[in-house]
Amino acid sequence: MNESFKNMALAGWGRYKPVPCHVYRPERRDALLALLDGGAPDSVLARGLGRSYGDAAVNRDGSVVDMTRLNRMRSFDPETGELECEPGVSLSEIISVFLPRGWFPGVVPGTRFVTLGGAIAHDVHGKNHHRDGSFSSFVDSIDLWTPALGVVTCSPTENADIFWATVGGAGLTGVMLSVRLRLRRVESAYVTADYQRCANIDAALEAFDATDEDYAYSVAWVDCLATAESLGRSVLMRGNPVAPGRLPRGPAQKPLHTPNRFNATVPFDFPGFVLNPLSIRAFNETFYAMNRPVKDKFVDYDKYFFPLDRILHWNRMYGKRGFVQYQATFPPEGRAGLRAMLERCSVARRASFLAVLKKFGDGGKGMLSHPMRGYTLTLDLADSPGLTAFLGELDRILLDHGGRLYLAKDAVASPETIAAMYPRLEEFRGVLRRVDPDGRIGSDLARRTGIAPAAGETHHG
Ligand SMILES: Cc1cc2nc3c(=O)[nH]c(=O)nc-3n(C[C@H](O)[C@H](O)[C@H](O)COP(=O)(O)OP(=O)(O)OC[C@H]3O[C@@H](n4cnc5c(N)ncnc54)[C@H](O)[C@@H]3O)c2cc1C
């Protein structure tokens, strides 16, 4: 590689076990291509804003290409909402430019600080998965640099196998250079939200099943320290878009603008003892008590979709050792598994400060896309002695109930676990054999889970 690089320790958003990487930061496509075609002495990986929690965007002792300077928007068609841009553009940048003009991404994850490349590489889901599917439902085509085939354009109709391997493929098929996606028309930057308390996990799942179709957006906060008949008590927060005519006076004057807010910052690493079962229990009690049932509450997009973005560097709350986010999706018939997982967390007093539950609709066509019909539970677990063994127990529960982990979050699962959870893994590897037969693209996730062979090993055959 001919461009200058920096040696840096990189980690995912969980700040769990940083690894040394050679980091390049090209500003233009031709510089990027020169870098990639120049022939790296080691393996290479693209990285966005580093919001995947585990090791998907790190490459120990290898090269990492920071894509965030490749963030140009190229064209926009106001008839169709199709936007063409470089993959380092963040959803935050798209929202800042297009929301005031009445357009919004079709799917947004729980933070706006992700790049398009990152959103596609994990085929991210939002609070509307049960209605609209995941991010790839809104992607028309991708220009992708691959080690063996050079630059290929792929879409659901052109090089479709490469497209469906790239969507959810954790950056392993190549480096995205350009993306066409469809934005959606919106009339206002507000939802009307209904807040509903559910006394336990069964009540929450029943409420999801009975009424989720009535809502465009749906998510629940779960108290994962509650026990016995309160196990998994939850606050459901579901909403629908609002027409400007229904908004109260202030927002009605500027329906496509969200209020300016002061963002708090966590200025330093919290000592490890700050987040403990007692402090989390106190937080959970307060949260449950505060969120009284409400109907038709006007909530702006920032507050509804990205509540955590209001606290900058919130990942420092877990201290220097970092944390792991564990996202487990159970099929509809796996409800007992979900209950068993919550019981295990509560008995082990492995408190999650944030536990979130969503209902997924049908999975998409991405070979390694995470979502599948069912319920998805997300837990944040601080790194502490015994964590890996504990996560192994959770994996067992998940496997026994036909569930799967999310690669954007995972940091510890074994190759056998991941292979059992992703039935299209061989098909994915087949595409890698074509686009990267010599294993030039690499990541810690790929090596740890074996979803792609390590650099130097052959992909042939
Ligand atoms: C607070 C918070 C809330 C979140 N909520 C959700 C949620 O609700 N739903 C959800 O699905 N996810 C959620 N996530 C996870 C996040 O959306 C994904 O991990 C996303 O991939 C992060 O994008 P990024 O730009 O930070 O990518 P990175 O984390 O930097 O990289 C992620 C992957 O993308 C690949 N990649 C990046 N750019 C390119 C490129 N140009 N070409 C090829 N590969 C590329 C990398 O190699 C890596 O494998 C959340 C994360 C946080 C921190």
The ligand as a Gaussian input file, in Angstrom:
#p B3LYP/6-31G(d) Opt

LIG

0 1
 C      -26.113000       3.098000      20.042000
 C      -26.156000       2.064000      18.944000
 C      -27.387000       1.600000      18.533000
 C      -27.463000       0.652000      17.507000
 N      -28.692000       0.210000      17.124000
 C      -28.805000      -0.698000      16.136000
 C      -30.085000      -1.136000      15.684000
 O      -31.122000      -0.693000      16.183000
 N      -30.124000      -2.020000      14.658000
 C      -28.995000      -2.508000      14.072000
 O      -29.109000      -3.316000      13.142000
 N      -27.762000      -2.114000      14.479000
 C      -27.656000      -1.232000      15.494000
 N      -26.402000      -0.808000      15.907000
 C      -25.216000      -1.370000      15.242000
 C      -24.782000      -0.534000      14.013000
 O      -25.895000      -0.071000      13.304000
 C      -23.972000      -1.422000      13.057000
 O      -22.936000      -2.056000      13.734000
 C      -23.382000      -0.665000      11.860000
 O      -22.764000      -1.617000      11.025000
 C      -22.342000       0.370000      12.276000
 O      -21.940000       1.123000      11.125000
 P      -20.508000       1.829000      11.099000
 O      -20.495000       2.819000       9.993000
 O      -20.160000       2.326000      12.443000
 O      -19.607000       0.602000      10.670000
 P      -18.336000      -0.082000      11.404000
 O      -18.760000      -0.513000      12.760000
 O      -17.157000       0.763000      11.272000
 O      -18.180000      -1.361000      10.471000
 C      -19.185000      -2.349000      10.452000
 C      -18.951000      -3.300000       9.280000
 O      -19.134000      -2.596000       8.065000
 C      -18.049000      -2.862000       7.196000
 N      -17.903000      -1.679000       6.328000
 C      -17.949000      -0.378000       6.676000
 N      -17.798000       0.403000       5.589000
 C      -17.638000      -0.421000       4.533000
 C      -17.420000      -0.234000       3.144000
 N      -17.349000       0.978000       2.586000
 N      -17.287000      -1.340000       2.356000
 C      -17.363000      -2.580000       2.876000
 N      -17.586000      -2.812000       4.191000
 C      -17.725000      -1.761000       5.005000
 C      -16.865000      -3.105000       8.116000
 O      -15.869000      -3.873000       7.487000
 C      -17.531000      -3.860000       9.260000
 O      -17.609000      -5.231000       8.970000
 C      -26.273000       0.151000      16.914000
 C      -25.031000       0.618000      17.341000
 C      -24.963000       1.570000      18.351000
 C      -23.618000       2.054000      18.807000

